[in-house]
Amino acid sequence: MCDTSKQYPRAVAALAVVVLAAACSGGTTVVSSDATTTTTTAVETTTTTAATTTTTAITTTTTVVTTTTEPEPFEWTLMAGGDVLMDRTAPAGIDPFASLEPHLSTADLAMVNVEMTISDRGTAIAGKTYTFRAPPIAADIIAEAGIDLATVANNHARDYGTDAFIDTMNLLSDAGVTVLGAGNTDTEAYTPKVVTLGHSEQEVSVAFIAASLVMPWGFGATTSRPGIADGNDRNRVLANVRVAAESNDVVIVTLHWGIERNTCPEPTHVTFANQLLDAGATAVIGHHPHVLQPVEFEDGKLIAFSLGNFAWHPRSTITADTGILELQFTDANLTGFDFHPHVLGTNGKPEPVGSGARFDRINEIVSGQCEKHDPPPVVTTTTVADATTTTTTVADATTTTVAAAETTTTTAATAQTTTTTSQDG
C-alpha cells in the first residue's frame, strides 16, 4: 500500500558560449605575397593595398549553477481497527470489511487485533467459557482487506491449543500479514516487528510492539512454549520500547487490556500508557473492552485506549459502536488523527455512520466524555436468615459483602481480567 517511485528533479543552469568574429576584404586586383601590387596604364595608376583582417576571440565565462533541493516531506497514514472475530463470517465466505469508509487498503499501513484462532485443527480448551476459531480462509480475507499487521496477543490466541496457534501465525504470515505479539518462544513474541516506508531519499522505520494484559493460564510464551507476549511484565515491555525507539523513527505499541464494557480506561492503564510514551512510543493503541474508549493526542503522541469491536458478531448496543482510527504522519512526526465512526450491521460487519444518536455517542466517547456512557453498576441484594448479601458487578469487577457474618470478600477487577466472563469474550 505504500508509493516508493517518486522522483525529485534538480535544476541546472544552461551553458552558453558565444564567439564573435569579424572579417573584411576589398580591391579588384590580384594580391601578391608582398601584400601590395601596382599596375600602370596609359590612363591612370591604381594602387591596391591588401587589407589585413584581425579576428579577436571573445571569451565568455559561464557559471554552472547546481541547485540542491530537499526531498519532499513523506506523508503517510496508519489505520487501526479493534477486535476482529470471523468464526461466523469466514465459513460463509463473507468479507466483513467490504463496507468500510475509508477502506483499509487506502492506508500505507493497516492494523487490527485478530481475536480468534485461525485453523481447522485443535480442540477447544476445557473449562474456557468462550473459545473462538475461524477456518484458514479467514487469513486470506484479512490480507485482501488491506490489513498489513495483526496482533494476536489476546485472550483467544490459544483457544484451540498449540497446533492451532501455530497455524494462526503461519496462515497470516503466508497471506502477507505481519503477526505481532506472538512467537514460538518468548523472545520471538516480545521482539518488535519493523516496517520500512518511503523511498531512497526519505525512509521511515516503524517498529510495532504488541502484548496482552489479559492472560489466561498457559497463554504466555516461554523459552519452550509458543504463545503471546505477557503485557503484565511491564518492565520488559518498557525496555523493548526504549530499545526500539533508539533505532527506529516511530514506535507503535498495541495492547490487549481494560475492563469489558467500561468506556473509561483503568487508572493503572492510563499510567502505563504514559510510561510507554515516555519510553519512546509514538502511539499506544488498545482493545479488549468491546466498547470504544477515549483517544488522547498531544505533542505528537497518541493514546487510543480501546477501539471496540471492529468485526464481530451482530450487536445493537454500545458494543456495536466502532470505527477506524487514522493516524497521519509527516516523515517521523505524528501530526494528527481522524476517527471514522462505524457501527456493526448485518453479520457484524462495520458500516459507516454519519449522524444520529449512535454517531453522537461515538464522538463523545472518543473525545473524552466517557463517564457519560460508562455502564452503571448492577446491584442485587439477597437476604438469607440474618445475613444480607449485596453484590455489585461492574463489568468484570465483583465485590461481595456479607454484613451479618462480618465477612468481606473482594475480587479485584484487575484479577478478573485473566478470565473471560462476558458474552463478548
Disulfide bonds with the S-S distance in Angstrom:
Cys264-Cys370 2.10
